[in-house]
Amino acid sequence: MSRIHPLARTTPRTRAEIREATGSAAEIAQRYNISVATARK
């Protein structure tokens, strides 16, 4: 199991949700409270 940084805003589960999410990167970023750059990754 990989370690998660204590200040990480995304977890493996939320990253999977983000990959499946619909909408623009800006909408996804706002929904998950992350940056647009993170949403695009």
CHARMM-style PDB file with segment names, atoms N, HN, CA, C and O in Angstrom:
ATOM      1  N   MET     1       0.850  -1.182   0.000  1.00  0.00      PROA
ATOM      2  CA  MET     1       0.000   0.000   0.000  1.00  0.00      PROA
ATOM      3  C   MET     1       0.892   1.241   0.000  1.00  0.00      PROA
ATOM      4  O   MET     1       1.859   1.318   0.758  1.00  0.00      PROA
ATOM      5  N   SER     2       0.570   2.185  -0.832  1.00  0.00      PROA
ATOM      6  HN  SER     2      -0.215   2.123  -1.448  1.00  0.00      PROA
ATOM      7  CA  SER     2       1.364   3.405  -0.896  1.00  0.00      PROA
ATOM      8  C   SER     2       0.951   4.360   0.213  1.00  0.00      PROA
ATOM      9  O   SER     2      -0.187   4.347   0.684  1.00  0.00      PROA
ATOM     10  N   ARG     3       1.888   5.171   0.607  1.00  0.00      PROA
ATOM     11  HN  ARG     3       2.812   5.181   0.225  1.00  0.00      PROA
ATOM     12  CA  ARG     3       1.614   6.153   1.651  1.00  0.00      PROA
ATOM     13  C   ARG     3       1.035   7.412   1.027  1.00  0.00      PROA
ATOM     14  O   ARG     3       1.385   7.788  -0.091  1.00  0.00      PROA
ATOM     15  N   ILE     4       0.155   8.045   1.758  1.00  0.00      PROA
ATOM     16  HN  ILE     4      -0.130   7.739   2.666  1.00  0.00      PROA
ATOM     17  CA  ILE     4      -0.453   9.285   1.301  1.00  0.00      PROA
ATOM     18  C   ILE     4       0.133  10.422   2.127  1.00  0.00      PROA
ATOM     19  O   ILE     4       0.172  10.352   3.355  1.00  0.00      PROA
ATOM     20  N   HSD     5       0.584  11.461   1.451  1.00  0.00      PROA
ATOM     21  HN  HSD     5       0.553  11.518   0.453  1.00  0.00      PROA
ATOM     22  CA  HSD     5       1.132  12.622   2.139  1.00  0.00      PROA
ATOM     23  C   HSD     5       0.062  13.196   3.061  1.00  0.00      PROA
ATOM     24  O   HSD     5      -1.101  13.285   2.668  1.00  0.00      PROA
ATOM     25  N   PRO     6       0.433  13.588   4.281  1.00  0.00      PROA
ATOM     26  CA  PRO     6      -0.572  14.080   5.233  1.00  0.00      PROA
ATOM     27  C   PRO     6      -1.348  15.307   4.750  1.00  0.00      PROA
ATOM     28  O   PRO     6      -2.474  15.537   5.193  1.00  0.00      PROA
ATOM     29  N   LEU     7      -0.768  16.087   3.861  1.00  0.00      PROA
ATOM     30  HN  LEU     7       0.147  15.900   3.502  1.00  0.00      PROA
ATOM     31  CA  LEU     7      -1.445  17.284   3.365  1.00  0.00      PROA
ATOM     32  C   LEU     7      -2.066  17.078   1.985  1.00  0.00      PROA
ATOM     33  O   LEU     7      -2.536  18.034   1.367  1.00  0.00      PROA
ATOM     34  N   ALA     8      -2.070  15.856   1.508  1.00  0.00      PROA
ATOM     35  HN  ALA     8      -1.688  15.080   2.009  1.00  0.00      PROA
ATOM     36  CA  ALA     8      -2.637  15.566   0.189  1.00  0.00      PROA
ATOM     37  C   ALA     8      -4.121  15.912   0.165  1.00  0.00      PROA
ATOM     38  O   ALA     8      -4.856  15.620   1.108  1.00  0.00      PROA
ATOM     39  N   ARG     9      -4.546  16.534  -0.918  1.00  0.00      PROA
ATOM     40  HN  ARG     9      -3.949  16.771  -1.684  1.00  0.00      PROA
ATOM     41  CA  ARG     9      -5.959  16.898  -1.051  1.00  0.00      PROA
ATOM     42  C   ARG     9      -6.742  15.828  -1.787  1.00  0.00      PROA
ATOM     43  O   ARG     9      -7.972  15.813  -1.746  1.00  0.00      PROA
ATOM     44  N   THR    10      -6.034  14.935  -2.459  1.00  0.00      PROA
ATOM     45  HN  THR    10      -5.035  14.947  -2.492  1.00  0.00      PROA
ATOM     46  CA  THR    10      -6.728  13.856  -3.157  1.00  0.00      PROA
ATOM     47  C   THR    10      -6.208  12.511  -2.654  1.00  0.00      PROA
ATOM     48  O   THR    10      -5.042  12.380  -2.280  1.00  0.00      PROA
ATOM     49  N   THR    11      -7.067  11.545  -2.652  1.00  0.00      PROA
ATOM     50  HN  THR    11      -8.014  11.650  -2.956  1.00  0.00      PROA
ATOM     51  CA  THR    11      -6.725  10.174  -2.279  1.00  0.00      PROA
ATOM     52  C   THR    11      -6.895   9.315  -3.521  1.00  0.00      PROA
ATOM     53  O   THR    11      -7.457   9.779  -4.513  1.00  0.00      PROA
ATOM     54  N   PRO    12      -6.431   8.092  -3.492  1.00  0.00      PROA
ATOM     55  CA  PRO    12      -6.665   7.235  -4.662  1.00  0.00      PROA
ATOM     56  C   PRO    12      -8.148   7.160  -5.039  1.00  0.00      PROA
ATOM     57  O   PRO    12      -8.489   7.114  -6.220  1.00  0.00      PROA
ATOM     58  N   ARG    13      -9.011   7.149  -4.049  1.00  0.00      PROA
ATOM     59  HN  ARG    13      -8.734   7.187  -3.089  1.00  0.00      PROA
ATOM     60  CA  ARG    13     -10.453   7.078  -4.323  1.00  0.00      PROA
ATOM     61  C   ARG    13     -10.953   8.353  -5.017  1.00  0.00      PROA
ATOM     62  O   ARG    13     -11.688   8.272  -6.001  1.00  0.00      PROA
ATOM     63  N   THR    14     -10.558   9.526  -4.510  1.00  0.00      PROA
ATOM     64  HN  THR    14      -9.960   9.591  -3.710  1.00  0.00      PROA
ATOM     65  CA  THR    14     -11.027  10.760  -5.145  1.00  0.00      PROA
ATOM     66  C   THR    14     -10.409  10.927  -6.525  1.00  0.00      PROA
ATOM     67  O   THR    14     -11.054  11.470  -7.421  1.00  0.00      PROA
ATOM     68  N   ARG    15      -9.170  10.471  -6.717  1.00  0.00      PROA
ATOM     69  HN  ARG    15      -8.646  10.030  -5.989  1.00  0.00      PROA
ATOM     70  CA  ARG    15      -8.569  10.561  -8.052  1.00  0.00      PROA
ATOM     71  C   ARG    15      -9.345   9.703  -9.044  1.00  0.00      PROA
ATOM     72  O   ARG    15      -9.519  10.091 -10.199  1.00  0.00      PROA
ATOM     73  N   ALA    16      -9.809   8.547  -8.602  1.00  0.00      PROA
ATOM     74  HN  ALA    16      -9.669   8.232  -7.664  1.00  0.00      PROA
ATOM     75  CA  ALA    16     -10.629   7.697  -9.473  1.00  0.00      PROA
ATOM     76  C   ALA    16     -11.942   8.398  -9.806  1.00  0.00      PROA
ATOM     77  O   ALA    16     -12.400   8.346 -10.948  1.00  0.00      PROA
ATOM     78  N   GLU    17     -12.547   9.048  -8.826  1.00  0.00      PROA
ATOM     79  HN  GLU    17     -12.175   9.090  -7.899  1.00  0.00      PROA
ATOM     80  CA  GLU    17     -13.788   9.793  -9.062  1.00  0.00      PROA
ATOM     81  C   GLU    17     -13.549  10.929 -10.049  1.00  0.00      PROA
ATOM     82  O   GLU    17     -14.374  11.171 -10.930  1.00  0.00      PROA
ATOM     83  N   ILE    18     -12.427  11.622  -9.907  1.00  0.00      PROA
ATOM     84  HN  ILE    18     -11.757  11.425  -9.192  1.00  0.00      PROA
ATOM     85  CA  ILE    18     -12.104  12.744 -10.793  1.00  0.00      PROA
ATOM     86  C   ILE    18     -11.924  12.241 -12.227  1.00  0.00      PROA
ATOM     87  O   ILE    18     -12.378  12.890 -13.170  1.00  0.00      PROA
ATOM     88  N   ARG    19     -11.269  11.096 -12.398  1.00  0.00      PROA
ATOM     89  HN  ARG    19     -10.901  10.569 -11.632  1.00  0.00      PROA
ATOM     90  CA  ARG    19     -11.087  10.537 -13.747  1.00  0.00      PROA
ATOM     91  C   ARG    19     -12.420  10.245 -14.414  1.00  0.00      PROA
ATOM     92  O   ARG    19     -12.554  10.397 -15.628  1.00  0.00      PROA
ATOM     93  N   GLU    20     -13.408   9.828 -13.631  1.00  0.00      PROA
ATOM     94  HN  GLU    20     -13.299   9.705 -12.645  1.00  0.00      PROA
ATOM     95  CA  GLU    20     -14.723   9.488 -14.172  1.00  0.00      PROA
ATOM     96  C   GLU    20     -15.664  10.692 -14.250  1.00  0.00      PROA
ATOM     97  O   GLU    20     -16.733  10.603 -14.855  1.00  0.00      PROA
ATOM     98  N   ALA    21     -15.277  11.807 -13.647  1.00  0.00      PROA
ATOM     99  HN  ALA    21     -14.409  11.879 -13.156  1.00  0.00      PROA
ATOM    100  CA  ALA    21     -16.152  12.975 -13.562  1.00  0.00      PROA
ATOM    101  C   ALA    21     -16.371  13.592 -14.940  1.00  0.00      PROA
ATOM    102  O   ALA    21     -15.513  13.525 -15.820  1.00  0.00      PROA
ATOM    103  N   THR    22     -17.537  14.190 -15.096  1.00  0.00      PROA
ATOM    104  HN  THR    22     -18.234  14.245 -14.381  1.00  0.00      PROA
ATOM    105  CA  THR    22     -17.840  14.912 -16.323  1.00  0.00      PROA
ATOM    106  C   THR    22     -17.823  16.402 -16.022  1.00  0.00      PROA
ATOM    107  O   THR    22     -17.996  16.818 -14.876  1.00  0.00      PROA
ATOM    108  N   GLY    23     -17.616  17.190 -17.049  1.00  0.00      PROA
ATOM    109  HN  GLY    23     -17.476  16.852 -17.979  1.00  0.00      PROA
ATOM    110  CA  GLY    23     -17.561  18.635 -16.899  1.00  0.00      PROA
ATOM    111  C   GLY    23     -16.171  19.142 -17.226  1.00  0.00      PROA
ATOM    112  O   GLY    23     -15.250  18.366 -17.479  1.00  0.00      PROA
ATOM    113  N   SER    24     -16.041  20.442 -17.215  1.00  0.00      PROA
ATOM    114  HN  SER    24     -16.789  21.072 -17.009  1.00  0.00      PROA
ATOM    115  CA  SER    24     -14.753  21.053 -17.529  1.00  0.00      PROA
ATOM    116  C   SER    24     -13.798  20.881 -16.357  1.00  0.00      PROA
ATOM    117  O   SER    24     -14.210  20.566 -15.241  1.00  0.00      PROA
ATOM    118  N   ALA    25     -12.513  21.095 -16.631  1.00  0.00      PROA
ATOM    119  HN  ALA    25     -12.178  21.351 -17.538  1.00  0.00      PROA
ATOM    120  CA  ALA    25     -11.511  21.003 -15.565  1.00  0.00      PROA
ATOM    121  C   ALA    25     -11.809  22.009 -14.463  1.00  0.00      PROA
ATOM    122  O   ALA    25     -11.601  21.721 -13.285  1.00  0.00      PROA
ATOM    123  N   ALA    26     -12.291  23.179 -14.837  1.00  0.00      PROA
ATOM    124  HN  ALA    26     -12.460  23.413 -15.795  1.00  0.00      PROA
ATOM    125  CA  ALA    26     -12.618  24.204 -13.839  1.00  0.00      PROA
ATOM    126  C   ALA    26     -13.772  23.758 -12.947  1.00  0.00      PROA
ATOM    127  O   ALA    26     -13.745  23.976 -11.735  1.00  0.00      PROA
ATOM    128  N   GLU    27     -14.777  23.137 -13.543  1.00  0.00      PROA
ATOM    129  HN  GLU    27     -14.798  22.959 -14.526  1.00  0.00      PROA
ATOM    130  CA  GLU    27     -15.917  22.652 -12.754  1.00  0.00      PROA
ATOM    131  C   GLU    27     -15.495  21.533 -11.804  1.00  0.00      PROA
ATOM    132  O   GLU    27     -15.903  21.500 -10.644  1.00  0.00      PROA
ATOM    133  N   ILE    28     -14.681  20.629 -12.311  1.00  0.00      PROA
ATOM    134  HN  ILE    28     -14.349  20.656 -13.254  1.00  0.00      PROA
ATOM    135  CA  ILE    28     -14.199  19.524 -11.476  1.00  0.00      PROA
ATOM    136  C   ILE    28     -13.325  20.062 -10.349  1.00  0.00      PROA
ATOM    137  O   ILE    28     -13.441  19.621  -9.206  1.00  0.00      PROA
ATOM    138  N   ALA    29     -12.456  21.010 -10.668  1.00  0.00      PROA
ATOM    139  HN  ALA    29     -12.362  21.368 -11.597  1.00  0.00      PROA
ATOM    140  CA  ALA    29     -11.588  21.601  -9.649  1.00  0.00      PROA
ATOM    141  C   ALA    29     -12.410  22.244  -8.543  1.00  0.00      PROA
ATOM    142  O   ALA    29     -12.102  22.083  -7.362  1.00  0.00      PROA
ATOM    143  N   GLN    30     -13.434  22.957  -8.916  1.00  0.00      PROA
ATOM    144  HN  GLN    30     -13.684  23.087  -9.875  1.00  0.00      PROA
ATOM    145  CA  GLN    30     -14.287  23.606  -7.920  1.00  0.00      PROA
ATOM    146  C   GLN    30     -15.027  22.568  -7.082  1.00  0.00      PROA
ATOM    147  O   GLN    30     -15.138  22.712  -5.864  1.00  0.00      PROA
ATOM    148  N   ARG    31     -15.526  21.535  -7.726  1.00  0.00      PROA
ATOM    149  HN  ARG    31     -15.435  21.418  -8.715  1.00  0.00      PROA
ATOM    150  CA  ARG    31     -16.281  20.489  -7.030  1.00  0.00      PROA
ATOM    151  C   ARG    31     -15.426  19.781  -5.983  1.00  0.00      PROA
ATOM    152  O   ARG    31     -15.910  19.473  -4.894  1.00  0.00      PROA
ATOM    153  N   TYR    32     -14.151  19.520  -6.306  1.00  0.00      PROA
ATOM    154  HN  TYR    32     -13.757  19.770  -7.191  1.00  0.00      PROA
ATOM    155  CA  TYR    32     -13.277  18.778  -5.399  1.00  0.00      PROA
ATOM    156  C   TYR    32     -12.326  19.679  -4.610  1.00  0.00      PROA
ATOM    157  O   TYR    32     -11.475  19.188  -3.868  1.00  0.00      PROA
ATOM    158  N   ASN    33     -12.470  20.985  -4.771  1.00  0.00      PROA
ATOM    159  HN  ASN    33     -13.161  21.383  -5.374  1.00  0.00      PROA
ATOM    160  CA  ASN    33     -11.631  21.951  -4.054  1.00  0.00      PROA
ATOM    161  C   ASN    33     -10.145  21.722  -4.332  1.00  0.00      PROA
ATOM    162  O   ASN    33      -9.325  21.667  -3.415  1.00  0.00      PROA
ATOM    163  N   ILE    34      -9.822  21.591  -5.613  1.00  0.00      PROA
ATOM    164  HN  ILE    34     -10.488  21.635  -6.357  1.00  0.00      PROA
ATOM    165  CA  ILE    34      -8.448  21.412  -6.057  1.00  0.00      PROA
ATOM    166  C   ILE    34      -8.175  22.422  -7.166  1.00  0.00      PROA
ATOM    167  O   ILE    34      -9.096  23.080  -7.650  1.00  0.00      PROA
ATOM    168  N   SER    35      -6.920  22.543  -7.566  1.00  0.00      PROA
ATOM    169  HN  SER    35      -6.172  22.008  -7.173  1.00  0.00      PROA
ATOM    170  CA  SER    35      -6.592  23.472  -8.643  1.00  0.00      PROA
ATOM    171  C   SER    35      -6.984  22.872  -9.993  1.00  0.00      PROA
ATOM    172  O   SER    35      -7.164  21.661 -10.126  1.00  0.00      PROA
ATOM    173  N   VAL    36      -7.110  23.739 -10.977  1.00  0.00      PROA
ATOM    174  HN  VAL    36      -6.964  24.722 -10.869  1.00  0.00      PROA
ATOM    175  CA  VAL    36      -7.434  23.283 -12.331  1.00  0.00      PROA
ATOM    176  C   VAL    36      -6.307  22.389 -12.845  1.00  0.00      PROA
ATOM    177  O   VAL    36      -6.564  21.391 -13.518  1.00  0.00      PROA
ATOM    178  N   ALA    37      -5.062  22.742 -12.531  1.00  0.00      PROA
ATOM    179  HN  ALA    37      -4.853  23.553 -11.984  1.00  0.00      PROA
ATOM    180  CA  ALA    37      -3.922  21.924 -12.961  1.00  0.00      PROA
ATOM    181  C   ALA    37      -4.011  20.512 -12.385  1.00  0.00      PROA
ATOM    182  O   ALA    37      -3.725  19.539 -13.083  1.00  0.00      PROA
ATOM    183  N   THR    38      -4.399  20.399 -11.141  1.00  0.00      PROA
ATOM    184  HN  THR    38      -4.632  21.189 -10.575  1.00  0.00      PROA
ATOM    185  CA  THR    38      -4.555  19.078 -10.524  1.00  0.00      PROA
ATOM    186  C   THR    38      -5.696  18.322 -11.179  1.00  0.00      PROA
ATOM    187  O   THR    38      -5.590  17.118 -11.410  1.00  0.00      PROA
ATOM    188  N   ALA    39      -6.773  19.004 -11.477  1.00  0.00      PROA
ATOM    189  HN  ALA    39      -6.860  19.983 -11.289  1.00  0.00      PROA
ATOM    190  CA  ALA    39      -7.920  18.361 -12.122  1.00  0.00      PROA
ATOM    191  C   ALA    39      -7.541  17.838 -13.504  1.00  0.00      PROA
ATOM    192  O   ALA    39      -8.062  16.810 -13.936  1.00  0.00      PROA
ATOM    193  N   ARG    40      -6.652  18.519 -14.194  1.00  0.00      PROA
ATOM    194  HN  ARG    40      -6.229  19.354 -13.842  1.00  0.00      PROA
ATOM    195  CA  ARG    40      -6.235  18.095 -15.537  1.00  0.00      PROA
ATOM    196  C   ARG    40      -5.322  16.877 -15.498  1.00  0.00      PROA
ATOM    197  O   ARG    40      -5.258  16.126 -16.471  1.00  0.00      PROA
ATOM    198  N   LYS    41      -4.621  16.671 -14.400  1.00  0.00      PROA
ATOM    199  HN  LYS    41      -4.673  17.281 -13.609  1.00  0.00      PROA
ATOM    200  CA  LYS    41      -3.723  15.515 -14.285  1.00  0.00      PROA
ATOM    201  C   LYS    41      -4.556  14.276 -14.295  1.00  0.00      PROA
ATOM    202  OT1 LYS    41      -4.020  13.171 -14.210  1.00  0.00      PROA
TER     203      LYS     41
END
